[in-house]
Amino acid sequence: MAASGIQIRNSDKRMEKVGKAYEELISNHEDFFPHKSTFIDCGAGSGLFSLLCISVLKAERVYAYEGYYRNFSLLLDNITENSAFNVTADDHHIMGDTGREWLNVESGVVNSLGIGEKILVETRKLDDLTLPGAGFINIAVPGAAKGIIMGGRRRIGKEQPSMMVEIMSGKEEREVRKIVEELGLAHEFTETIQRLEGAESRILFFSGK
């Protein structure tokens, strides 16, 4: 159970650490996040961030996208377990203009060579989603932030949502900041979280107009 009282099941116990990190981000920076708004959660995993949007931020609606079949199944279970029926789950992965994409899965599952699981997922672009205007977009697909944002430039530029973007390198951070700031959003601050096996991710926070 999360500290917020959310009942959550994870595909891998080690993923609980990632979930707790996101819970702390919301707790530490709650004033940054819009309340009673529409959220888009790209790379929703088993759904903790989406559920926190409902329980803590009182989101009107969350659209949760998760292309990894194991996590998507858990996402559906967690929505039901928490009676969070204003979370809409979709089994597409949000990426750029690819249609299909090989996804390296951060699940702890490895083959005989010690290489992590890789699966082919169906993808969609942010700009192709027929959704109401969003007040907040979360992008939690490590290493794919630039492509996701490039596939959502029309929506981001028009709707000016606040955003939380996970990045994996200094190069990616520079690219993402350049694109997002050109779209009219302002970089507010950066946090660091621990992912699996001690790997670090940086979380960029952008505010819309």
Secondary structure, 3 states (H helix, E strand, C coil): CCCCCCCCCCCCCCHHHHHHHHHHHHHHCHHHCCCCCEEEEECCCCCHHHHHHHHCCCCCEEEEECCCHHHHHHHHHHHHHCCCCCEEEECCEECCCCCEEEEECCCCCECCCCCECEEEEEEECHHHCCCCCCCEEEECCCCCHHHHHHCCHHHHHHHCCEEEEEECCHHHHHHHHHHHHHCCCEEEEEEEEECHHHCEEEEEEEECC
